[in-house]
Amino acid sequence: MVIRAALAALMLLTTGPAIANDDRPLLLGTTTSVDNSGILKFLMRGFHGDTGIEVRTIVRGTGAILQLGRSGDFDIILVHDEAAERAFVGEGAGATRNLVMTSRFLIVGPAEDPANVRSATDAPTALVRIAAGKHRFISRGDDSGTNTAELRLWSQANIDPRAASGLWYRETGSGMGATLNVASAMTAYVFTESGSWANFSNRGDLEILSIDGPGLRNPYGIIPVNPTRHPHVAADAARRLVDWLTGPAGQTAIAGFRVNGEQPFQPASALPATPANR
Amino acid sequence: METFVTAFSEAGALLVSFDADFLSIVGLSLRVSLTAVAIACLIGFPLGTLISLARFPGRGGAVLLLNTFMGMPPVVVGLIVFLLLSRAGPFGVLGLLFTPTAMIIAQTILVTPIVAALTRQTVEDLWAEYGEHLRSLDAGPLTTLSTLIVDARFSLTTAVLAGFGRAIAEVGAVMIIGGNIEHVTRVMTTAIALETSKGNLSTALGLGIVLLALALAVNAAVQLINGSAARRAALA
């Protein structure tokens, strides 16, 4: 009797969420850069207006979001680490990866620019100059998409900055905003991204020093969590969000989004249709 | 310095604005923390009293553990509850992660040891004072227990307030468990962390001032109730 009741309760619990898939809000895991810029709120309002689907967003670094996506804690994720995203889909954790938009990575630093980053022709050259002068550089150090992109540029520059960890190279292990606050307080160089920077108010003496260049494009991909692996995910609503963001409504909204007069994000549709952009 | 000045005017503006978003954040903070403290009291009062009066092997160890758990880092509690409630965890099917219920669970775990440990100390001190007397009256365990708790009620409010202070001020657990979702799991402390990360330092500090004011109001209310109750008890 007791066992039967317990079993019934267990069945109720396990089947409950599956039934409620379409009624509950969509859980979206995304990164600080999208959230801090304000574009997330802007896009989700538009999506809600068109479809009536409510989206709840959790904000962490890309590494953490992918990990949570793997365990099925989100219905869908919007992140920016192309290699990791492809691996995520490849191992069966995600259904498909769809390019939504891009922003620009930036090297920001003291206005007087002691390392002369302004005149560098590309990002690795700029990093070589910062390292050569042992100028203070603040890194996320948190496995986020921005952190991964930064480390990729260091390796292109043939420098291992972590050898100087705690000296001129400082890893905050925190989100973009917290890291920018540290850089601002220390008037140090920092690797950031146009979305977060556009909406960051505590700039102090920092300004953008790097120019747009190869390796500085920051692509955001949206990936529904694989419903075959996690049957409890709201797969239909997730699919509709992908269609909306990559369709005309979402792409137009992204192109029209402004922060303090700046346009931090380019819609994917504005990019040349090369295989790398797919 | 300018930040501080702006912060006070922002705090004032927030308080008089009755902005719906702001009020929902304040409301959720109070709802989560007060519920957690209430549940923690239901567990902590009897548990603390039991440990103070019962004599059993390993009691010293239990007291040590209880006192240690008072200092449990919120971020660790958050992580543990997160792992339990994650879809990959044993209670994942409940779908509780990123809900206020999950935040209440985490804060209850944080607050219960504080209430229990302070209750144990209070009741033990009372027992040292009145134990002889109660024994001479041949009072049964139930009478003893209720007499001690009723007598300790004013000191126990300190335990409750300490627990509330812990719950309302912590950010580590609610950030991990709740996820700081706007209109759903955003509370005062996670909102402050968010505004700080956006570099809106004066708004963040303004929210902090409001949070302090809130704690002041709750403490003042308790002190008022306590004071009038104590006067009545003295007259009776």
Interface residues (C-beta under 8 A of the other chain):
Chain A: L13 T14 G16 P17 R24 L27 T32 N36 K41 R56 T57 I58 V59 L68 R70 S71 G72 D73 G175 M176 G177 A178 L180 N181 S184 N199 F200 S201 N202 R203 H230 H232
Chain B: S86 R87 A88 G89 G92 V93 L94 G95 L97 F98 G179 N180 I181 E182 V184 T196 S197 K198 G199 N200 L201
